[in-house]
Amino acid sequence: MAKPDNRKDNVERLQKMVENTKENIEAAEETMDNEHLTAPEKNAIEDKNERRQESIESFKAEIADEKEDRENGRI
């Protein structure tokens, strides 16, 4: 039997995901300072950080939805 959907901690969980993703972006930017990286490696890091930034925006939208549901008693 499947567990019931427990969304009570979704806002906090999503906020932690935003924090972790920001930390990953910062670490990747520090890695880009490595003079031994090739141009393709740097491009790959830049592309990944762009995707990470898009993820952060999605997380923030989901946080807003979850907060609204919480405020309206749907959670």
N, CA, C and O atoms as a printed pandas DataFrame, in Angstrom:
     atom_number atom_name residue_name chain_id  residue_number  x_coord  y_coord  z_coord
0              1         N          MET        A               1    0.851   -1.181    0.000
1              2        CA          MET        A               1    0.000    0.000    0.000
2              3         C          MET        A               1    0.899    1.248    0.000
3              4         O          MET        A               1    1.881    1.319    0.740
4              5         N          ALA        A               2    0.555    2.195   -0.816
5              6        CA          ALA        A               2    1.347    3.422   -0.939
6              7         C          ALA        A               2    1.150    4.315    0.282
7              8         O          ALA        A               2    0.084    4.348    0.897
8              9         N          LYS        A               3    2.215    5.034    0.607
9             10        CA          LYS        A               3    2.135    5.985    1.714
10            11         C          LYS        A               3    1.290    7.187    1.294
11            12         O          LYS        A               3    1.328    7.588    0.130
12            13         N          PRO        A               4    0.534    7.765    2.221
13            14        CA          PRO        A               4   -0.198    8.977    1.875
14            15         C          PRO        A               4    0.781   10.123    1.605
15            16         O          PRO        A               4    1.882   10.159    2.156
16            17         N          ASP        A               5    0.362   11.049    0.756
17            18        CA          ASP        A               5    1.198   12.195    0.400
18            19         C          ASP        A               5    1.290   13.140    1.592
19            20         O          ASP        A               5    0.288   13.724    2.006
20            21         N          ASN        A               6    2.508   13.292    2.147
21            22        CA          ASN        A               6    2.715   14.192    3.274
22            23         C          ASN        A               6    3.502   15.399    2.773
23            24         O          ASN        A               6    4.708   15.317    2.541
24            25         N          ARG        A               7    2.809   16.509    2.611
25            26        CA          ARG        A               7    3.420   17.707    2.049
26            27         C          ARG        A               7    3.734   18.744    3.116
27            28         O          ARG        A               7    4.087   19.874    2.780
28            29         N          LYS        A               8    3.617   18.398    4.370
29            30        CA          LYS        A               8    3.790   19.379    5.433
30            31         C          LYS        A               8    5.177   20.003    5.474
31            32         O          LYS        A               8    5.316   21.156    5.883
32            33         N          ASP        A               9    6.202   19.273    5.061
33            34        CA          ASP        A               9    7.558   19.814    5.117
34            35         C          ASP        A               9    8.112   20.178    3.734
35            36         O          ASP        A               9    9.316   20.391    3.587
36            37         N          ASN        A              10    7.246   20.251    2.730
37            38        CA          ASN        A              10    7.718   20.529    1.367
38            39         C          ASN        A              10    8.412   21.876    1.250
39            40         O          ASN        A              10    9.431   21.976    0.566
40            41         N          VAL        A              11    7.895   22.914    1.894
41            42        CA          VAL        A              11    8.504   24.238    1.790
42            43         C          VAL        A              11    9.929   24.182    2.320
43            44         O          VAL        A              11   10.852   24.679    1.675
44            45         N          GLU        A              12   10.107   23.593    3.469
45            46        CA          GLU        A              12   11.437   23.505    4.069
46            47         C          GLU        A              12   12.370   22.634    3.222
47            48         O          GLU        A              12   13.544   22.958    3.041
48            49         N          ARG        A              13   11.841   21.549    2.719
49            50        CA          ARG        A              13   12.636   20.646    1.881
50            51         C          ARG        A              13   13.067   21.364    0.603
51            52         O          ARG        A              13   14.220   21.251    0.187
52            53         N          LEU        A              14   12.160   22.091   -0.011
53            54        CA          LEU        A              14   12.485   22.823   -1.238
54            55         C          LEU        A              14   13.479   23.952   -0.967
55            56         O          LEU        A              14   14.367   24.204   -1.782
56            57         N          GLN        A              15   13.337   24.624    0.161
57            58        CA          GLN        A              15   14.279   25.686    0.507
58            59         C          GLN        A              15   15.685   25.118    0.686
59            60         O          GLN        A              15   16.668   25.747    0.293
60            61         N          LYS        A              16   15.779   23.936    1.275
61            62        CA          LYS        A              16   17.076   23.273    1.436
62            63         C          LYS        A              16   17.657   22.911    0.066
63            64         O          LYS        A              16   18.866   23.007   -0.144
64            65         N          MET        A              17   16.795   22.497   -0.857
65            66        CA          MET        A              17   17.252   22.173   -2.199
66            67         C          MET        A              17   17.797   23.424   -2.897
67            68         O          MET        A              17   18.789   23.347   -3.622
68            69         N          VAL        A              18   17.153   24.569   -2.682
69            70        CA          VAL        A              18   17.637   25.832   -3.252
70            71         C          VAL        A              18   19.022   26.145   -2.687
71            72         O          VAL        A              18   19.938   26.494   -3.431
72            73         N          GLU        A              19   19.168   26.017   -1.366
73            74        CA          GLU        A              19   20.461   26.284   -0.730
74            75         C          GLU        A              19   21.553   25.367   -1.283
75            76         O          GLU        A              19   22.649   25.825   -1.607
76            77         N          ASN        A              20   21.257   24.090   -1.386
77            78        CA          ASN        A              20   22.234   23.126   -1.894
78            79         C          ASN        A              20   22.626   23.432   -3.332
79            80         O          ASN        A              20   23.796   23.327   -3.700
80            81         N          THR        A              21   21.649   23.808   -4.137
81            82        CA          THR        A              21   21.923   24.115   -5.534
82            83         C          THR        A              21   22.787   25.368   -5.655
83            84         O          THR        A              21   23.687   25.426   -6.493
84            85         N          LYS        A              22   22.514   26.368   -4.819
85            86        CA          LYS        A              22   23.344   27.576   -4.821
86            87         C          LYS        A              22   24.781   27.239   -4.428
87            88         O          LYS        A              22   25.727   27.770   -5.010
88            89         N          GLU        A              23   24.942   26.362   -3.446
89            90        CA          GLU        A              23   26.280   25.936   -3.029
90            91         C          GLU        A              23   26.996   25.215   -4.178
91            92         O          GLU        A              23   28.198   25.395   -4.373
92            93         N          ASN        A              24   26.255   24.400   -4.934
93            94        CA          ASN        A              24   26.851   23.701   -6.072
94            95         C          ASN        A              24   27.285   24.686   -7.154
95            96         O          ASN        A              24   28.319   24.492   -7.793
96            97         N          ILE        A              25   26.499   25.740   -7.360
97            98        CA          ILE        A              25   26.868   26.765   -8.336
98            99         C          ILE        A              25   28.167   27.443   -7.897
99           100         O          ILE        A              25   29.079   27.633   -8.701
100          101         N          GLU        A              26   28.240   27.801   -6.632
101          102        CA          GLU        A              26   29.443   28.463   -6.115
102          103         C          GLU        A              26   30.672   27.560   -6.248
103          104         O          GLU        A              26   31.743   28.020   -6.644
104          105         N          ALA        A              27   30.516   26.294   -5.922
105          106        CA          ALA        A              27   31.643   25.359   -6.025
106          107         C          ALA        A              27   32.087   25.213   -7.484
107          108         O          ALA        A              27   33.282   25.138   -7.770
108          109         N          ALA        A              28   31.126   25.173   -8.392
109          110        CA          ALA        A              28   31.464   25.051   -9.804
110          111         C          ALA        A              28   32.181   26.301  -10.298
111          112         O          ALA        A              28   33.110   26.209  -11.101
112          113         N          GLU        A              29   31.756   27.465   -9.822
113          114        CA          GLU        A              29   32.426   28.707  -10.214
114          115         C          GLU        A              29   33.864   28.737   -9.704
115          116         O          GLU        A              29   34.760   29.227  -10.391
116          117         N          GLU        A              30   34.080   28.217   -8.510
117          118        CA          GLU        A              30   35.443   28.132   -7.989
118          119         C          GLU        A              30   36.278   27.178   -8.843
119          120         O          GLU        A              30   37.454   27.435   -9.104
120          121         N          THR        A              31   35.673   26.093   -9.268
121          122        CA          THR        A              31   36.368   25.130  -10.115
122          123         C          THR        A              31   36.781   25.770  -11.435
123          124         O          THR        A              31   37.826   25.430  -11.990
124          125         N          MET        A              32   35.975   26.684  -11.934
125          126        CA          MET        A              32   36.275   27.328  -13.216
126          127         C          MET        A              32   37.537   28.183  -13.145
127          128         O          MET        A              32   38.113   28.524  -14.178
128          129         N          ASP        A              33   37.968   28.532  -11.937
129          130        CA          ASP        A              33   39.204   29.293  -11.774
130          131         C          ASP        A              33   40.443   28.438  -12.029
131          132         O          ASP        A              33   41.554   28.959  -12.132
132          133         N          ASN        A              34   40.251   27.140  -12.129
133          134        CA          ASN        A              34   41.369   26.223  -12.372
134          135         C          ASN        A              34   41.911   26.457  -13.774
135          136         O          ASN        A              34   41.190   26.296  -14.759
136          137         N          GLU        A              35   43.159   26.830  -13.861
137          138        CA          GLU        A              35   43.763   27.158  -15.153
138          139         C          GLU        A              35   43.981   25.936  -16.042
139          140         O          GLU        A              35   44.279   26.081  -17.227
140          141         N          HIS        A              36   43.838   24.746  -15.488
141          142        CA          HIS        A              36   44.071   23.529  -16.255
142          143         C          HIS        A              36   42.805   23.027  -16.957
143          144         O          HIS        A              36   42.853   22.038  -17.689
144          145         N          LEU        A              37   41.682   23.701  -16.738
145          146        CA          LEU        A              37   40.447   23.289  -17.405
146          147         C          LEU        A              37   40.492   23.690  -18.872
147          148         O          LEU        A              37   40.989   24.757  -19.230
148          149         N          THR        A              38   39.969   22.821  -19.699
149          150        CA          THR        A              38   39.882   23.133  -21.127
150          151         C          THR        A              38   38.636   23.982  -21.383
151          152         O          THR        A              38   37.743   24.064  -20.539
152          153         N          ALA        A              39   38.591   24.598  -22.533
153          154        CA          ALA        A              39   37.416   25.401  -22.899
154          155         C          ALA        A              39   36.132   24.562  -22.886
155          156         O          ALA        A              39   35.116   25.028  -22.372
156          157         N          PRO        A              40   36.146   23.339  -23.435
157          158        CA          PRO        A              40   34.923   22.525  -23.375
158          159         C          PRO        A              40   34.496   22.200  -21.937
159          160         O          PRO        A              40   33.303   22.143  -21.638
160          161         N          GLU        A              41   35.465   21.989  -21.060
161          162        CA          GLU        A              41   35.130   21.712  -19.657
162          163         C          GLU        A              41   34.495   22.938  -19.017
163          164         O          GLU        A              41   33.523   22.820  -18.271
164          165         N          LYS        A              42   35.039   24.109  -19.305
165          166        CA          LYS        A              42   34.465   25.340  -18.759
166          167         C          LYS        A              42   33.069   25.578  -19.311
167          168         O          LYS        A              42   32.171   26.000  -18.582
168          169         N          ASN        A              43   32.885   25.305  -20.605
169          170        CA          ASN        A              43   31.558   25.456  -21.202
170          171         C          ASN        A              43   30.557   24.504  -20.564
171          172         O          ASN        A              43   29.405   24.871  -20.337
172          173         N          ALA        A              44   30.991   23.288  -20.277
173          174        CA          ALA        A              44   30.104   22.311  -19.647
174          175         C          ALA        A              44   29.690   22.782  -18.256
175          176         O          ALA        A              44   28.534   22.625  -17.863
176          177         N          ILE        A              45   30.624   23.355  -17.519
177          178        CA          ILE        A              45   30.320   23.874  -16.181
178          179         C          ILE        A              45   29.344   25.043  -16.288
179          180         O          ILE        A              45   28.389   25.131  -15.516
180          181         N          GLU        A              46   29.582   25.934  -17.236
181          182        CA          GLU        A              46   28.679   27.068  -17.426
182          183         C          GLU        A              46   27.274   26.600  -17.778
183          184         O          GLU        A              46   26.292   27.124  -17.253
184          185         N          ASP        A              47   27.174   25.610  -18.670
185          186        CA          ASP        A              47   25.870   25.065  -19.061
186          187         C          ASP        A              47   25.161   24.443  -17.863
187          188         O          ASP        A              47   23.960   24.628  -17.666
188          189         N          LYS        A              48   25.925   23.707  -17.074
189          190        CA          LYS        A              48   25.320   23.057  -15.906
190          191         C          LYS        A              48   24.840   24.097  -14.898
191          192         O          LYS        A              48   23.780   23.933  -14.294
192          193         N          ASN        A              49   25.611   25.163  -14.714
193          194        CA          ASN        A              49   25.188   26.211  -13.793
194          195         C          ASN        A              49   23.937   26.926  -14.299
195          196         O          ASN        A              49   23.102   27.346  -13.497
196          197         N          GLU        A              50   23.796   27.069  -15.607
197          198        CA          GLU        A              50   22.569   27.645  -16.161
198          199         C          GLU        A              50   21.372   26.754  -15.823
199          200         O          GLU        A              50   20.312   27.243  -15.432
200          201         N          ARG        A              51   21.556   25.452  -15.979
201          202        CA          ARG        A              51   20.467   24.523  -15.638
202          203         C          ARG        A              51   20.168   24.563  -14.144
203          204         O          ARG        A              51   19.012   24.476  -13.730
204          205         N          ARG        A              52   21.216   24.696  -13.343
205          206        CA          ARG        A              52   21.014   24.796  -11.898
206          207         C          ARG        A              52   20.203   26.048  -11.562
207          208         O          ARG        A              52   19.313   26.005  -10.712
208          209         N          GLN        A              53   20.513   27.164  -12.232
209          210        CA          GLN        A              53   19.781   28.400  -11.979
210          211         C          GLN        A              53   18.313   28.240  -12.374
211          212         O          GLN        A              53   17.428   28.745  -11.684
212          213         N          GLU        A              54   18.053   27.547  -13.471
213          214        CA          GLU        A              54   16.676   27.272  -13.883
214          215         C          GLU        A              54   15.967   26.417  -12.833
215          216         O          GLU        A              54   14.788   26.625  -12.549
216          217         N          SER        A              55   16.683   25.467  -12.268
217          218        CA          SER        A              55   16.105   24.623  -11.216
218          219         C          SER        A              55   15.731   25.458  -10.003
219          220         O          SER        A              55   14.677   25.255   -9.399
220          221         N          ILE        A              56   16.598   26.396   -9.651
221          222        CA          ILE        A              56   16.319   27.259   -8.505
222          223         C          ILE        A              56   15.030   28.035   -8.742
223          224         O          ILE        A              56   14.207   28.157   -7.835
224          225         N          GLU        A              57   14.847   28.559   -9.945
225          226        CA          GLU        A              57   13.628   29.312  -10.262
226          227         C          GLU        A              57   12.403   28.406  -10.146
227          228         O          GLU        A              57   11.360   28.830   -9.648
228          229         N          SER        A              58   12.527   27.166  -10.602
229          230        CA          SER        A              58   11.417   26.212  -10.482
230          231         C          SER        A              58   11.125   25.893   -9.025
231          232         O          SER        A              58    9.965   25.819   -8.622
232          233         N          PHE        A              59   12.181   25.703   -8.231
233          234        CA          PHE        A              59   11.992   25.438   -6.805
234          235         C          PHE        A              59   11.260   26.593   -6.147
235          236         O          PHE        A              59   10.356   26.380   -5.339
236          237         N          LYS        A              60   11.650   27.827   -6.493
237          238        CA          LYS        A              60   11.023   29.000   -5.885
238          239         C          LYS        A              60    9.541   29.084   -6.242
239          240         O          LYS        A              60    8.718   29.449   -5.402
240          241         N          ALA        A              61    9.203   28.750   -7.479
241          242        CA          ALA        A              61    7.791   28.744   -7.884
242          243         C          ALA        A              61    7.023   27.679   -7.106
243          244         O          ALA        A              61    5.892   27.904   -6.675
244          245         N          GLU        A              62    7.644   26.531   -6.936
245          246        CA          GLU        A              62    6.998   25.447   -6.189
246          247         C          GLU        A              62    6.850   25.823   -4.713
247          248         O          GLU        A              62    5.844   25.493   -4.084
248          249         N          ILE        A              63    7.846   26.509   -4.166
249          250        CA          ILE        A              63    7.754   26.979   -2.779
250          251         C          ILE        A              63    6.566   27.915   -2.629
251          252         O          ILE        A              63    5.806   27.807   -1.666
252          253         N          ALA        A              64    6.399   28.832   -3.573
253          254        CA          ALA        A              64    5.277   29.773   -3.519
254          255         C          ALA        A              64    3.947   29.020   -3.566
255          256         O          ALA        A              64    3.022   29.352   -2.824
256          257         N          ASP        A              65    3.845   28.016   -4.429
257          258        CA          ASP        A              65    2.620   27.211   -4.510
258          259         C          ASP        A              65    2.355   26.479   -3.203
259          260         O          ASP        A              65    1.226   26.454   -2.712
260          261         N          GLU        A              66    3.398   25.887   -2.646
261          262        CA          GLU        A              66    3.238   25.146   -1.394
262          263         C          GLU        A              66    2.835   26.078   -0.252
263          264         O          GLU        A              66    1.994   25.721    0.574
264          265         N          LYS        A              67    3.429   27.264   -0.202
265          266        CA          LYS        A              67    3.064   28.226    0.843
266          267         C          LYS        A              67    1.606   28.636    0.705
267          268         O          LYS        A              67    0.892   28.754    1.702
268          269         N          GLU        A              68    1.166   28.851   -0.519
269          270        CA          GLU        A              68   -0.232   29.224   -0.753
270          271         C          GLU        A              68   -1.160   28.099   -0.306
271          272         O          GLU        A              68   -2.169   28.352    0.352
272          273         N          ASP        A              69   -0.827   26.872   -0.656
273          274        CA          ASP        A              69   -1.643   25.735   -0.231
274          275         C          ASP        A              69   -1.670   25.634    1.296
275          276         O          ASP        A              69   -2.708   25.331    1.884
276          277         N          ARG        A              70   -0.539   25.886    1.924
277          278        CA          ARG        A              70   -0.456   25.834    3.384
278          279         C          ARG        A              70   -1.344   26.917    4.010
279          280         O          ARG        A              70   -2.075   26.662    4.967
280          281         N          GLU        A              71   -1.266   28.124    3.454
281          282        CA          GLU        A              71   -2.061   29.246    3.978
282          283         C          GLU        A              71   -3.562   29.029    3.781
283          284         O          GLU        A              71   -4.374   29.489    4.583
284          285         N          ASN        A              72   -3.921   28.324    2.708
285          286        CA          ASN        A              72   -5.333   28.090    2.405
286          287         C          ASN        A              72   -5.849   26.770    2.978
287          288         O          ASN        A              72   -6.961   26.346    2.666
288          289         N          GLY        A              73   -5.041   26.129    3.811
289          290        CA          GLY        A              73   -5.459   24.913    4.503
290          291         C          GLY        A              73   -5.551   23.689    3.632
291          292         O          GLY        A              73   -6.234   22.731    3.993
292          293         N          ARG        A              74   -4.890   23.689    2.504
293          294        CA          ARG        A              74   -4.928   22.505    1.629
294          295         C          ARG        A              74   -3.867   21.485    1.983
295          296         O          ARG        A              74   -3.792   20.411    1.385
296          297         N          ILE        A              75   -3.043   21.832    2.965
297          298        CA          ILE        A              75   -2.011   20.887    3.437
298          299         C          ILE        A              75   -2.290   20.599    4.895
299          300         O          ILE        A              75   -1.561   19.831    5.522
